[in-house]
Amino acid sequence: MERIGNKVSYIKKPFAKNSFVAAGLAAAALVFYAAAISFSYYTQGNAAAALGFCSIIIAVSSVVYGVFAMMEKEKNYLLAKISLAAAGILLLVWVLMIVFAL
């Protein structure tokens, strides 16, 4: 329900189309992140560089699609905001891990 002045609008806005792609990519990036961390743990510190790199690339793609979703007019941006937040936090975690590893 959306308020417009004294009136209430009962028309629901559809989700932005690119937000579904952004959400899927953010979920895939989290899966690759979890796989890289668990693989590194089970191999006693040997990094899973390919899984980590895939996670970073997919998270960047999720951010790009999230930005495109936010540019769509008259849409519901909730899913895009969640995807942007998840991918952004994941990228921040990767950057911090890389910086502290150097």
Beta strands, then each sheet from edge to edge (+ up, - down):
strand 1: 2-4
strand 2: 7-9
sheet 1: 1+ 2-
end
